[in-house]
Amino acid sequence: MPLHPISYLLPDDFDLQQLKSSFKESHGLREEVPSKLKLTYYDSFDWRVWNAGGELHEEQGSLNRLCWHSIKGRKEPLVQVIDQSPGFVKDLPAGALADQLASVLEMRVLQPKVHVIQQQQTLALLDSEEKTVVRVVLEQNSYASIDGKQSGRLEGRIVLKPLKGYLSYFEKIVEYLKTMKLRNCGQSLYQDALQGAGIKPGDYSSKLNYRLDPYASADVTARQIMLDLLNTLEANVAGTKADLDSEFLHDLRVATRRTRSAMSQIKGVFDPQQLEPFKRGFGWIGQVTGPTRDLDVYLLKYDQYRASLPEALQGDLDPFYSYLLNHHKTEQAKLVKKLNSPHFRKLVKTWREWLEESRADQENAPNASKATAKLADKRISKLYARVLKDGLAIGPDSPAEMLHELRKDCKKLRYMMEFFQSLYPKPAIRELIKAVKVILDNLGEFQDLEVQAHSLEDFGSEMLKEGAPASALMAMGVLVGRLFERQANAREEFANLFAAFSSEGNQKAFRKLFGGA
């Protein structure tokens, strides 16, 4: 029998005295002082704790404790005493719980999801030596949403808590409770509370997960994809403006980029004249969100930058971190103004109205009524052919611009494959998307390192004007050199990676899935 607590629902007519009397017949019994706890459950905006099979709550009682319960695998809970509500992992006390959360959350901040108020009555069952062998906890629970607008009572629970070394006692109590015909809890207290507050765990993900009809007309499918992308964009506006963590802006920009790609790559399904103002509008969103995102990236990479320097120079880089923080604050304020502007609000509103209400003009949208699957095959096979041709034309002495252009086309190919992946056998499409990602990672590193190196040079010039010490600029100079070294390594790796990507096996797999020559 597994050594983990077992929870039963507590009937309204439950006879506590009868239970105590029954326990007293076979064990000693000590009633602990009733207690009241406030539990606040946490997760990231995109439910990383939940997706990792965990539940995380802050328990406010005699001590403030942060507790991780693993649903998958039924491992022992991880518990950490804390002196403030959790946010970023880096601010938690070091230990096993912080390590666990670091691997799950990365750069995301924890947000409260729901509150539970719990009244506890604990019965300690004792052996002949007056040692506690099992704890039986009777719980009365209620929930409250974070904004306080929803609250209510939850079903009571009786929880059996085993203790190490006394498994046989625990098993006897389990057998006894079976005779009382108590119902096992079908879901956790957290799930009960979320359900009460009307929250569905996992209700946000930036991943594309459409269920497309292969025979639906292409314009209907394109609207479905673009509306979902718009939902993702809008879901991240508040977190971006509040600067809760860097991933809100990241997801907003990815949704913008994907929308622009869908506009340009799902060709001939909309009237180009009607689409043009929205193309310009989403281009504007990409432009105004860029400076803050760039600074986010440098801040996220700062520890890595610092660690790449000789130990004697690492401290000299600190003024660069201060520079990044100061300029991020300035750019964030500008970004908030743009997102609060009538232009942004009108753009998002009219885009949604257009997607929901307008109908395709057949004359100016020749592909609008074509079956989705046929159009997807055609566009993906054409993009793949272009990537193959351009990639194979790149040699050791080819200019960097050719790799940059190839990256753009690989991104378009990836987005199209992800948009339409539900139309194809899952293992096959995932394998090919993975192959495209390998090339994209290499090309992305090649370009990003070049951009970072040149940006650092520009930052250094600005820092010099702002009075930064020479030692900081020297450290940044060493860092620029390291970035160019890594870029050269990425360039060398490209040939072998693209040879694998363009192998006969992959070409056959692409032709089998999408057709084409």
C-alpha positions in Angstrom: 0.0 0.0 0.0 1.5 3.4 -0.9 2.5 5.6 2.0 0.6 8.8 1.2 -2.6 10.4 2.6 -6.0 9.1 1.6 -8.9 11.6 1.4 -12.6 10.8 1.8 -15.6 13.0 1.4 -17.1 13.9 4.8 -20.9 13.4 4.7 -23.1 16.2 6.2 -24.6 13.7 8.7 -21.2 12.3 9.6 -21.2 11.0 13.3 -17.9 12.3 14.7 -18.6 10.8 18.2 -19.2 7.4 16.7 -15.9 7.6 14.9 -14.1 8.7 18.1 -15.7 5.9 20.1 -14.7 3.3 17.4 -11.1 4.5 17.5 -11.0 4.4 21.3 -12.0 0.8 21.2 -8.7 -0.2 19.5 -6.3 2.7 20.0 -5.5 5.5 22.4 -6.8 8.8 21.1 -5.6 12.3 21.5 -7.6 15.2 20.1 -5.4 18.1 19.0 -6.4 21.7 19.3 -8.6 22.7 16.4 -6.8 25.0 13.9 -7.7 27.3 11.1 -5.5 27.6 8.0 -5.5 29.8 5.0 -4.2 28.1 1.9 -3.4 30.1 -1.2 -2.6 28.1 -4.3 -0.1 29.4 -6.8 1.0 28.7 -10.4 2.4 30.6 -13.3 0.1 32.3 -15.8 0.6 29.4 -18.2 0.1 26.7 -15.5 3.7 25.3 -15.4 3.3 23.8 -11.9 0.0 22.1 -12.9 1.5 20.8 -16.2 4.5 19.4 -14.3 2.0 17.3 -12.2 2.3 19.5 -9.1 0.2 21.6 -6.8 1.8 24.5 -4.9 0.2 26.3 -1.9 1.2 28.8 0.7 -0.1 27.7 4.1 -0.7 30.5 6.5 -1.0 29.2 10.1 1.4 29.2 13.0 4.1 29.2 10.4 4.1 30.4 6.7 5.0 27.4 4.6 5.2 26.8 0.9 4.3 23.2 0.0 4.6 21.3 -3.3 2.5 18.2 -3.7 3.3 15.9 -6.6 0.2 14.4 -8.1 2.2 12.4 -10.6 4.2 9.7 -8.8 2.9 10.5 -5.3 6.2 11.7 -4.0 6.7 13.1 -0.6 5.7 16.8 -0.4 8.4 19.4 -0.5 8.0 22.0 2.2 9.8 25.3 2.8 9.2 27.9 5.6 8.9 31.3 3.9 8.6 34.9 5.3 6.8 36.4 2.3 4.4 35.3 -0.4 6.2 33.6 -3.3 6.9 35.3 -6.6 10.1 34.6 -8.5 12.1 31.4 -7.7 15.2 33.4 -7.2 13.6 35.1 -4.2 12.8 31.8 -2.4 15.1 30.3 0.3 17.5 27.8 -1.2 16.5 24.2 -0.9 14.8 21.3 -2.6 11.6 23.1 -3.2 13.3 26.1 -4.8 15.3 23.6 -7.0 12.1 21.9 -8.0 10.4 25.1 -8.9 13.4 26.5 -10.8 13.3 23.6 -13.2 9.6 24.1 -13.8 9.0 27.9 -13.8 12.3 29.2 -15.3 11.7 33.0 -15.7 8.0 32.9 -14.9 6.5 34.5 -11.7 4.1 32.7 -9.4 0.6 34.1 -9.2 -2.2 33.3 -6.7 -5.0 31.2 -8.3 -7.4 30.6 -5.5 -7.8 30.7 -1.7 -9.0 27.9 0.6 -10.0 28.5 4.2 -9.7 25.3 6.2 -10.9 24.4 9.7 -9.1 21.3 11.0 -9.8 18.9 13.7 -7.0 16.3 14.1 -7.3 13.0 15.9 -4.0 11.3 16.8 -4.3 7.6 17.1 -1.9 6.2 19.7 -0.3 2.8 20.2 0.1 1.1 23.6 3.3 3.3 24.2 1.3 6.5 23.6 3.1 7.0 20.3 1.1 8.5 17.4 0.7 5.9 14.7 -1.9 7.5 12.4 -3.4 11.0 12.1 -7.0 11.5 11.1 -7.8 15.0 10.0 -11.4 16.3 9.7 -11.5 19.3 7.4 -14.2 21.9 6.7 -13.2 23.9 3.7 -14.4 27.0 1.8 -12.9 28.7 -1.2 -12.6 32.3 -2.4 -11.5 33.7 -5.7 -8.4 36.0 -5.7 -10.5 39.0 -6.5 -13.0 38.1 -3.8 -16.0 38.1 -6.1 -16.7 34.4 -5.7 -16.7 32.3 -2.6 -18.5 29.3 -1.2 -18.4 26.1 0.9 -16.6 23.0 -0.3 -17.4 19.5 0.7 -15.8 18.4 4.0 -13.0 15.8 4.0 -11.6 13.2 6.3 -7.9 12.7 5.6 -5.8 9.7 6.8 -2.2 10.6 7.2 0.2 7.7 7.5 3.4 7.9 9.6 6.7 6.1 8.7 7.1 2.8 10.6 3.4 2.4 11.3 2.0 1.2 8.0 0.1 -1.7 9.5 -1.9 0.7 11.7 -2.7 2.9 8.7 -3.9 -0.2 6.7 -6.2 -1.2 9.6 -7.8 2.3 9.7 -8.3 2.2 5.9 -10.1 -1.1 6.2 -12.2 0.2 9.0 -13.3 3.3 7.0 -14.2 1.1 4.1 -17.0 -0.4 6.4 -18.4 3.2 6.8 -18.8 3.3 3.0 -17.1 6.7 2.7 -16.5 8.0 -0.8 -12.9 8.6 -1.9 -12.4 12.2 -3.1 -12.4 12.2 -6.8 -10.2 15.2 -7.1 -7.9 17.3 -5.0 -8.9 20.1 -2.7 -7.2 22.5 -5.2 -9.3 21.2 -8.0 -12.4 21.6 -5.9 -11.6 25.2 -5.2 -10.7 26.0 -8.8 -14.0 24.5 -9.9 -15.9 26.5 -7.3 -14.2 29.7 -8.6 -14.9 28.8 -12.2 -11.3 28.3 -13.2 -10.2 25.5 -15.5 -6.6 24.5 -14.8 -4.5 24.8 -18.0 -6.9 27.3 -19.5 -4.0 29.2 -21.0 -1.2 28.0 -23.2 0.8 29.8 -25.9 1.2 26.5 -27.8 -0.8 26.0 -30.9 -3.4 23.2 -30.5 -6.1 23.6 -33.1 -8.5 20.9 -34.2 -9.0 21.8 -37.9 -11.5 20.4 -40.3 -9.5 19.3 -43.5 -12.6 19.9 -45.6 -13.5 23.3 -44.2 -13.0 26.2 -46.6 -9.6 27.9 -46.2 -11.0 31.3 -45.2 -12.9 29.8 -42.3 -9.8 27.9 -41.1 -7.7 31.0 -41.4 -10.1 33.0 -39.3 -10.1 30.2 -36.7 -6.3 30.4 -36.5 -6.1 34.1 -36.4 -8.9 34.5 -33.8 -7.0 32.1 -31.5 -3.8 34.1 -32.0 -5.8 37.2 -31.1 -7.0 35.6 -27.9 -3.4 34.8 -27.0 -2.3 38.4 -27.7 -5.2 39.9 -25.7 -4.6 37.5 -22.8 -1.1 38.8 -22.4 -1.7 42.6 -22.6 -2.5 43.1 -18.9 0.6 41.1 -17.7 2.8 43.0 -20.2 1.6 46.4 -19.0 2.1 45.3 -15.4 5.5 43.8 -16.3 4.8 40.8 -14.1 7.4 38.7 -15.9 9.1 38.8 -19.3 7.0 36.0 -20.8 3.8 38.0 -21.1 5.5 40.3 -23.6 7.2 37.3 -25.2 3.9 35.5 -25.8 2.3 38.7 -27.0 5.1 39.2 -29.6 5.0 35.6 -30.7 1.2 35.8 -31.3 1.9 39.0 -33.3 4.6 37.4 -35.3 2.5 34.3 -36.0 -0.5 36.5 -37.1 1.7 38.4 -39.5 3.0 35.1 -40.9 -0.5 33.7 -41.2 -1.5 36.9 -43.1 1.3 36.5 -45.6 1.6 32.7 -45.9 -2.1 31.6 -46.0 -2.3 33.2 -49.4 -5.4 34.2 -51.4 -8.0 33.6 -48.7 -8.7 37.2 -47.9 -9.1 40.4 -50.0 -5.6 41.9 -49.9 -7.0 45.5 -49.8 -9.1 44.7 -46.7 -6.1 42.9 -45.1 -3.5 45.6 -45.7 -4.4 48.0 -42.8 -4.2 45.1 -40.4 -0.8 44.0 -41.8 0.4 47.5 -41.1 -1.2 47.5 -37.7 0.5 44.2 -36.6 3.7 45.4 -38.0 3.4 48.4 -35.7 2.8 46.2 -32.7 5.9 44.2 -33.5 7.9 47.5 -33.8 6.7 49.2 -30.5 7.1 46.0 -28.4 10.7 45.3 -29.7 12.8 47.6 -27.6 11.4 46.3 -24.3 11.7 42.7 -25.4 15.3 43.2 -26.5 16.2 44.5 -23.0 14.3 41.6 -21.5 16.5 39.2 -23.4 19.7 40.9 -22.2 18.5 40.9 -18.6 17.5 37.2 -18.9 21.0 36.4 -20.3 22.9 38.6 -17.9 23.9 35.8 -15.5 25.1 33.8 -18.4 27.1 36.8 -19.8 28.7 37.3 -16.4 29.6 33.7 -15.9 31.2 33.6 -19.3 33.8 36.1 -18.2 37.0 35.4 -16.2 36.2 35.6 -12.5 38.4 38.7 -12.1 36.2 40.6 -14.7 32.8 39.4 -13.6 32.2 42.2 -11.1 33.3 44.8 -13.7 30.1 44.0 -15.7 27.7 45.1 -12.9 27.3 48.7 -14.3 26.0 47.1 -17.5 23.3 45.4 -15.4 22.3 48.7 -13.9 22.2 50.3 -17.4 19.9 47.5 -18.6 17.5 47.9 -15.6 17.4 51.7 -16.0 16.7 51.6 -19.8 14.2 48.8 -19.4 12.2 51.0 -17.0 12.2 53.8 -19.6 11.2 51.5 -22.5 8.5 49.8 -20.4 6.9 53.1 -19.7 6.8 53.9 -23.4 5.4 50.5 -24.2 2.6 50.9 -21.6 1.6 54.2 -23.3 1.4 52.5 -26.7 -0.7 49.6 -25.3 -3.0 52.1 -23.6 -3.3 54.2 -26.8 -6.6 54.5 -28.7 -4.6 53.2 -31.8 -3.8 49.9 -30.2 -7.3 49.4 -28.7 -9.0 50.2 -32.0 -6.7 48.0 -33.9 -7.4 44.9 -31.7 -11.1 45.7 -31.7 -11.5 46.1 -35.4 -9.3 43.1 -36.1 -11.6 40.9 -34.0 -14.7 42.4 -35.6 -13.3 41.8 -39.1 -12.4 38.2 -38.3 -15.8 37.5 -36.7 -18.0 39.3 -39.2 -16.5 39.7 -42.6 -16.9 37.2 -45.4 -14.5 36.4 -48.2 -14.7 38.3 -51.5 -14.4 35.4 -53.9 -13.1 37.6 -56.7 -10.2 39.0 -54.7 -9.6 35.8 -52.6 -9.3 32.9 -55.1 -8.3 30.4 -52.4 -11.0 31.2 -49.9 -13.3 28.3 -50.7 -10.6 25.7 -51.3 -10.4 22.8 -48.8 -8.0 23.6 -45.9 -6.0 20.4 -46.3 -5.3 21.0 -50.0 -4.2 24.5 -49.4 -2.0 23.5 -46.4 -0.3 20.8 -48.5 0.4 23.2 -51.2 1.8 26.1 -49.1 3.9 23.8 -46.8 5.5 21.8 -49.7 6.3 25.1 -51.5 7.9 26.6 -48.4 9.9 23.5 -47.8 11.1 23.4 -51.4 12.3 27.0 -51.0 14.1 26.3 -47.7 15.8 23.3 -49.2 16.9 25.2 -52.3 18.2 28.2 -50.3 19.8 26.1 -47.6 21.7 23.9 -50.1 23.0 27.0 -51.8 24.8 28.2 -48.7 28.5 27.4 -48.6 31.4 28.1 -46.2 31.9 31.5 -47.7 28.3 32.6 -48.1 27.4 36.0 -46.6 25.6 36.1 -43.3 22.6 37.6 -45.1 21.9 34.3 -46.8 21.6 32.6 -43.4 19.4 35.3 -42.1 17.0 35.0 -45.1 17.0 31.2 -44.6 16.0 31.7 -41.0 13.0 33.8 -42.0 11.8 31.1 -44.4 12.3 28.4 -41.8 10.2 30.4 -39.4 7.4 30.6 -42.0 7.7 26.9 -42.6 7.5 26.1 -38.9 4.5 28.3 -38.3 2.6 26.8 -41.2 3.4 23.3 -40.0 2.3 24.2 -36.5 -0.9 25.9 -37.7 -2.0 22.9 -39.7 -0.5 20.1 -37.6 -3.8 18.6 -36.6 -4.4 17.7 -40.3 -1.5 15.2 -40.3 -0.5 12.0 -38.4 0.8 13.3 -35.1 4.1 11.4 -34.8 5.1 12.2 -38.4 4.3 16.0 -38.3 6.0 16.3 -34.8 9.1 14.7 -36.1 9.4 17.1 -39.0 8.6 20.1 -36.9 11.4 19.0 -34.6 13.7 18.8 -37.6 12.9 22.4 -38.6 13.4 23.5 -35.0 16.9 22.1 -35.0 17.9 24.3 -38.0 16.0 27.3 -36.6 17.8 27.0 -33.3 21.2 27.0 -35.1 20.2 29.9 -37.4 18.7 31.8 -34.5 21.8 31.4 -32.4 24.0 32.6 -35.3 21.9 35.7 -35.9 21.1 36.5 -32.2 24.8 36.3 -31.2 25.7 38.8 -33.9 22.9 41.1 -32.9 23.8 40.9 -29.3 27.5 41.6 -30.0 26.7 44.7 -32.0 24.1 45.8 -29.5 26.7 45.5 -26.7 29.0 47.7 -28.6 26.2 50.3 -29.0 25.3 50.0 -25.3 29.0 50.5 -24.4 29.1 53.8 -26.4 25.9 55.0 -24.6 27.3 53.9 -21.2 30.5 55.9 -21.9 28.4 59.0 -22.4 26.6 58.2 -19.2 29.8 58.0 -17.3 30.3 54.3 -16.9 33.8 53.2 -15.7 36.4 52.1 -18.2 36.5 48.7 -16.4 32.9 48.0 -17.4 33.6 48.8 -21.0 36.6 46.5 -21.0 34.6 43.7 -19.6 31.9 44.3 -22.2 34.6 44.2 -24.9 35.7 40.8 -23.7 32.1 39.7 -23.7 31.6 40.8 -27.3 34.6 38.7 -28.2 33.1 35.7 -26.6 29.8 36.2 -28.4 31.6 36.4 -31.8 33.5 33.2 -31.0 30.2 31.5 -30.2 28.7 32.8 -33.4 31.6 31.4 -35.4 31.0 28.0 -33.8 27.3 28.2 -34.7 28.3 29.0 -38.3 30.6 25.9 -38.4 27.8 23.7 -37.1 25.3 24.8 -39.8 26.7 22.7 -42.6 26.3 19.4 -40.7 22.9 20.3 -39.3 21.5 21.3 -42.7 23.0 18.2 -44.3 20.9 16.2 -41.8 17.8 18.3 -42.3 18.1 17.9 -46.1 18.8 14.2 -46.0 17.0 11.9 -48.4 15.0 10.4 -45.5 13.7 13.8 -44.5 12.9 14.8 -48.1 10.9 11.6 -48.5 9.1 12.3 -45.2 8.1 15.8 -46.3 6.9 14.5 -49.7 4.9 11.8 -48.1 3.2 14.1 -45.7 2.7 17.2 -47.9 3.2 16.1 -51.4 5.3 18.1 -53.8 8.1 17.1 -56.2 
